[in-house]
Amino acid sequence: MNTGSDRGTHGSAADEATTEATTGPAADDTAEAAAEAPHVSKAPAFIKSNKSLHLSWQVGVFIVGLAVIAAGVAMLVLPGPGWVAIFAGLAIWATEFAWAHLVLRWTKRKVTEAAQKALDPKVRRRNIILTSVGLVIAGALIGFYLWKYGLVLPWDLKDQ
Protein backbone atom coordinates (compact mmCIF):
# COMPACT_ATOMS: atom_id res chain seq x y z
CA MET A 1 0.00 0.00 0.00
CA ASN A 2 2.83 2.38 0.81
CA THR A 3 4.46 1.62 -2.49
CA GLY A 4 1.35 2.72 -4.28
CA SER A 5 1.16 5.95 -2.35
CA ASP A 6 4.91 6.47 -2.84
CA ARG A 7 4.51 6.09 -6.57
CA GLY A 8 1.64 8.54 -6.53
CA THR A 9 3.71 11.03 -4.57
CA HIS A 10 6.73 10.63 -6.82
CA GLY A 11 4.56 10.77 -9.90
CA SER A 12 2.95 14.03 -8.86
CA ALA A 13 6.34 15.55 -7.95
CA ALA A 14 7.65 14.51 -11.34
CA ASP A 15 4.56 15.99 -12.95
CA GLU A 16 5.10 19.25 -11.07
CA ALA A 17 8.76 19.32 -12.14
CA THR A 18 7.75 18.68 -15.73
CA THR A 19 5.10 21.40 -15.51
CA GLU A 20 7.65 23.83 -14.06
CA ALA A 21 10.17 22.93 -16.75
CA THR A 22 7.68 23.55 -19.52
CA THR A 23 6.47 26.85 -18.13
CA GLY A 24 9.91 28.44 -17.73
CA PRO A 25 11.62 30.94 -20.06
CA ALA A 26 12.68 28.21 -22.49
CA ALA A 27 9.05 27.19 -22.91
CA ASP A 28 8.15 30.77 -23.82
CA ASP A 29 10.76 30.74 -26.62
CA THR A 30 9.45 27.39 -27.84
CA ALA A 31 5.86 28.63 -27.75
CA GLU A 32 6.83 31.75 -29.72
CA ALA A 33 8.66 29.63 -32.29
CA ALA A 34 5.68 27.29 -32.62
CA ALA A 35 3.28 30.22 -32.95
CA GLU A 36 5.30 31.78 -35.78
CA ALA A 37 4.42 30.77 -39.30
CA PRO A 38 7.08 28.95 -41.33
CA HIS A 39 9.50 31.20 -43.18
CA VAL A 40 8.02 32.42 -46.46
CA SER A 41 9.80 34.25 -49.24
CA LYS A 42 9.16 38.00 -49.33
CA ALA A 43 9.36 38.06 -53.13
CA PRO A 44 6.35 39.47 -55.03
CA ALA A 45 3.71 36.93 -56.07
CA PHE A 46 4.51 37.14 -59.79
CA ILE A 47 8.15 36.25 -59.06
CA LYS A 48 7.20 33.35 -56.79
CA SER A 49 4.89 31.96 -59.49
CA ASN A 50 7.77 31.34 -61.92
CA LYS A 51 10.39 28.93 -60.57
CA SER A 52 13.33 30.21 -62.63
CA LEU A 53 12.43 33.83 -61.89
CA HIS A 54 12.19 33.03 -58.17
CA LEU A 55 15.59 31.32 -58.26
CA SER A 56 17.04 34.39 -59.99
CA TRP A 57 15.46 36.58 -57.30
CA GLN A 58 17.05 34.46 -54.57
CA VAL A 59 20.45 34.64 -56.25
CA GLY A 60 20.09 38.43 -56.51
CA VAL A 61 19.10 38.71 -52.85
CA PHE A 62 22.06 36.53 -51.89
CA ILE A 63 24.49 38.67 -53.90
CA VAL A 64 23.13 41.96 -52.51
CA GLY A 65 23.25 40.58 -48.94
CA LEU A 66 26.77 39.29 -49.50
CA ALA A 67 27.90 42.68 -50.82
CA VAL A 68 26.45 44.46 -47.78
CA ILE A 69 28.07 41.96 -45.41
CA ALA A 70 31.41 42.28 -47.23
CA ALA A 71 31.19 46.06 -46.92
CA GLY A 72 30.42 45.63 -43.22
CA VAL A 73 33.45 43.38 -42.73
CA ALA A 74 35.60 45.98 -44.50
CA MET A 75 34.15 48.67 -42.24
CA LEU A 76 35.28 46.74 -39.19
CA VAL A 77 38.83 47.91 -39.99
CA LEU A 78 37.91 51.01 -42.00
CA PRO A 79 35.79 53.92 -40.79
CA GLY A 80 32.11 53.15 -40.83
CA PRO A 81 29.35 51.24 -39.05
CA GLY A 82 30.67 47.72 -39.70
CA TRP A 83 28.39 45.73 -37.39
CA VAL A 84 25.32 47.65 -38.53
CA ALA A 85 26.10 46.77 -42.15
CA ILE A 86 26.71 43.11 -41.27
CA PHE A 87 23.35 42.88 -39.50
CA ALA A 88 21.68 44.72 -42.40
CA GLY A 89 23.10 42.17 -44.85
CA LEU A 90 21.86 39.37 -42.62
CA ALA A 91 18.41 41.01 -42.58
CA ILE A 92 18.47 41.15 -46.39
CA TRP A 93 19.25 37.44 -46.49
CA ALA A 94 16.51 36.74 -43.92
CA THR A 95 13.89 37.97 -46.40
CA GLU A 96 14.54 34.90 -48.54
CA PHE A 97 16.40 32.27 -46.54
CA ALA A 98 15.07 30.47 -43.46
CA TRP A 99 18.57 29.81 -42.06
CA ALA A 100 19.38 33.53 -42.14
CA HIS A 101 16.07 34.27 -40.43
CA LEU A 102 17.00 31.87 -37.62
CA VAL A 103 20.48 33.37 -37.28
CA LEU A 104 19.04 36.89 -37.19
CA ARG A 105 16.50 35.91 -34.54
CA TRP A 106 19.26 34.26 -32.44
CA THR A 107 21.44 37.38 -32.83
CA LYS A 108 18.61 39.68 -31.76
CA ARG A 109 18.00 37.53 -28.70
CA LYS A 110 21.71 37.59 -27.74
CA VAL A 111 21.96 41.37 -28.23
CA THR A 112 18.87 41.87 -26.05
CA GLU A 113 20.37 39.63 -23.35
CA ALA A 114 23.66 41.56 -23.48
CA ALA A 115 21.81 44.87 -23.21
CA GLN A 116 19.90 43.62 -20.18
CA LYS A 117 23.12 42.36 -18.61
CA ALA A 118 24.79 45.73 -19.23
CA LEU A 119 21.99 47.43 -17.27
CA ASP A 120 22.87 45.35 -14.19
CA PRO A 121 24.27 47.78 -11.57
CA LYS A 122 27.24 45.52 -10.73
CA VAL A 123 28.23 45.21 -14.38
CA ARG A 124 27.81 48.97 -14.97
CA ARG A 125 29.93 49.78 -11.92
CA ARG A 126 32.65 47.39 -13.06
CA ASN A 127 32.63 48.87 -16.56
CA ILE A 128 32.83 52.43 -15.24
CA ILE A 129 35.74 51.51 -12.94
CA LEU A 130 37.63 49.73 -15.75
CA THR A 131 37.06 52.64 -18.14
CA SER A 132 38.23 55.14 -15.54
CA VAL A 133 41.38 53.14 -14.78
CA GLY A 134 42.09 52.81 -18.51
CA LEU A 135 41.68 56.55 -19.04
CA VAL A 136 43.98 57.34 -16.09
CA ILE A 137 46.66 54.98 -17.44
CA ALA A 138 46.34 56.43 -20.97
CA GLY A 139 46.54 59.97 -19.58
CA ALA A 140 49.63 59.11 -17.53
CA LEU A 141 51.34 57.56 -20.57
CA ILE A 142 50.51 60.56 -22.78
CA GLY A 143 51.67 62.93 -20.04
CA PHE A 144 54.95 61.05 -19.65
CA TYR A 145 55.54 61.06 -23.41
CA LEU A 146 54.89 64.80 -23.65
CA TRP A 147 57.14 65.49 -20.64
CA LYS A 148 59.95 63.35 -22.04
CA TYR A 149 59.79 64.28 -25.74
CA GLY A 150 57.59 67.35 -25.92
CA LEU A 151 54.93 68.10 -28.48
CA VAL A 152 56.33 68.16 -32.01
CA LEU A 153 53.70 68.55 -34.68
CA PRO A 154 54.25 66.73 -37.98
CA TRP A 155 54.60 69.95 -39.98
CA ASP A 156 57.32 71.15 -37.56
CA LEU A 157 59.53 68.10 -38.13
CA LYS A 158 62.87 68.83 -39.78
CA ASP A 159 64.54 66.48 -42.18
CA GLN A 160 67.35 64.68 -40.45
C-alpha positions as CSV (number, residue, x, y, z in Angstrom):
1,M,0.0,0.0,0.0
2,N,2.8,2.4,0.8
3,T,4.5,1.6,-2.5
4,G,1.3,2.7,-4.3
5,S,1.2,5.9,-2.3
6,D,4.9,6.5,-2.8
7,R,4.5,6.1,-6.6
8,G,1.6,8.5,-6.5
9,T,3.7,11.0,-4.6
10,H,6.7,10.6,-6.8
11,G,4.6,10.8,-9.9
12,S,3.0,14.0,-8.9
13,A,6.3,15.6,-7.9
14,A,7.6,14.5,-11.3
15,D,4.6,16.0,-13.0
16,E,5.1,19.2,-11.1
17,A,8.8,19.3,-12.1
18,T,7.7,18.7,-15.7
19,T,5.1,21.4,-15.5
20,E,7.7,23.8,-14.1
21,A,10.2,22.9,-16.7
22,T,7.7,23.6,-19.5
23,T,6.5,26.9,-18.1
24,G,9.9,28.4,-17.7
25,P,11.6,30.9,-20.1
26,A,12.7,28.2,-22.5
27,A,9.1,27.2,-22.9
28,D,8.1,30.8,-23.8
29,D,10.8,30.7,-26.6
30,T,9.4,27.4,-27.8
31,A,5.9,28.6,-27.7
32,E,6.8,31.7,-29.7
33,A,8.7,29.6,-32.3
34,A,5.7,27.3,-32.6
35,A,3.3,30.2,-33.0
36,E,5.3,31.8,-35.8
37,A,4.4,30.8,-39.3
38,P,7.1,29.0,-41.3
39,H,9.5,31.2,-43.2
40,V,8.0,32.4,-46.5
41,S,9.8,34.2,-49.2
42,K,9.2,38.0,-49.3
43,A,9.4,38.1,-53.1
44,P,6.3,39.5,-55.0
45,A,3.7,36.9,-56.1
46,F,4.5,37.1,-59.8
47,I,8.1,36.3,-59.1
48,K,7.2,33.3,-56.8
49,S,4.9,32.0,-59.5
50,N,7.8,31.3,-61.9
51,K,10.4,28.9,-60.6
52,S,13.3,30.2,-62.6
53,L,12.4,33.8,-61.9
54,H,12.2,33.0,-58.2
55,L,15.6,31.3,-58.3
56,S,17.0,34.4,-60.0
57,W,15.5,36.6,-57.3
58,Q,17.0,34.5,-54.6
59,V,20.5,34.6,-56.3
60,G,20.1,38.4,-56.5
61,V,19.1,38.7,-52.8
62,F,22.1,36.5,-51.9
63,I,24.5,38.7,-53.9
64,V,23.1,42.0,-52.5
65,G,23.2,40.6,-48.9
66,L,26.8,39.3,-49.5
67,A,27.9,42.7,-50.8
68,V,26.5,44.5,-47.8
69,I,28.1,42.0,-45.4
70,A,31.4,42.3,-47.2
71,A,31.2,46.1,-46.9
72,G,30.4,45.6,-43.2
73,V,33.5,43.4,-42.7
74,A,35.6,46.0,-44.5
75,M,34.1,48.7,-42.2
76,L,35.3,46.7,-39.2
77,V,38.8,47.9,-40.0
78,L,37.9,51.0,-42.0
79,P,35.8,53.9,-40.8
80,G,32.1,53.2,-40.8
81,P,29.3,51.2,-39.1
82,G,30.7,47.7,-39.7
83,W,28.4,45.7,-37.4
84,V,25.3,47.6,-38.5
85,A,26.1,46.8,-42.2
86,I,26.7,43.1,-41.3
87,F,23.4,42.9,-39.5
88,A,21.7,44.7,-42.4
89,G,23.1,42.2,-44.8
90,L,21.9,39.4,-42.6
91,A,18.4,41.0,-42.6
92,I,18.5,41.1,-46.4
93,W,19.3,37.4,-46.5
94,A,16.5,36.7,-43.9
95,T,13.9,38.0,-46.4
96,E,14.5,34.9,-48.5
97,F,16.4,32.3,-46.5
98,A,15.1,30.5,-43.5
99,W,18.6,29.8,-42.1
100,A,19.4,33.5,-42.1
101,H,16.1,34.3,-40.4
102,L,17.0,31.9,-37.6
103,V,20.5,33.4,-37.3
104,L,19.0,36.9,-37.2
105,R,16.5,35.9,-34.5
106,W,19.3,34.3,-32.4
107,T,21.4,37.4,-32.8
108,K,18.6,39.7,-31.8
109,R,18.0,37.5,-28.7
110,K,21.7,37.6,-27.7
111,V,22.0,41.4,-28.2
112,T,18.9,41.9,-26.0
113,E,20.4,39.6,-23.3
114,A,23.7,41.6,-23.5
115,A,21.8,44.9,-23.2
116,Q,19.9,43.6,-20.2
117,K,23.1,42.4,-18.6
118,A,24.8,45.7,-19.2
119,L,22.0,47.4,-17.3
120,D,22.9,45.4,-14.2
121,P,24.3,47.8,-11.6
122,K,27.2,45.5,-10.7
123,V,28.2,45.2,-14.4
124,R,27.8,49.0,-15.0
125,R,29.9,49.8,-11.9
126,R,32.7,47.4,-13.1
127,N,32.6,48.9,-16.6
128,I,32.8,52.4,-15.2
129,I,35.7,51.5,-12.9
130,L,37.6,49.7,-15.7
131,T,37.1,52.6,-18.1
132,S,38.2,55.1,-15.5
133,V,41.4,53.1,-14.8
134,G,42.1,52.8,-18.5
135,L,41.7,56.6,-19.0
136,V,44.0,57.3,-16.1
137,I,46.7,55.0,-17.4
138,A,46.3,56.4,-21.0
139,G,46.5,60.0,-19.6
140,A,49.6,59.1,-17.5
141,L,51.3,57.6,-20.6
142,I,50.5,60.6,-22.8
143,G,51.7,62.9,-20.0
144,F,55.0,61.1,-19.6
145,Y,55.5,61.1,-23.4
146,L,54.9,64.8,-23.6
147,W,57.1,65.5,-20.6
148,K,60.0,63.3,-22.0
149,Y,59.8,64.3,-25.7
150,G,57.6,67.4,-25.9
151,L,54.9,68.1,-28.5
152,V,56.3,68.2,-32.0
153,L,53.7,68.5,-34.7
154,P,54.2,66.7,-38.0
155,W,54.6,70.0,-40.0
156,D,57.3,71.1,-37.6
157,L,59.5,68.1,-38.1
158,K,62.9,68.8,-39.8
159,D,64.5,66.5,-42.2
160,Q,67.4,64.7,-40.5
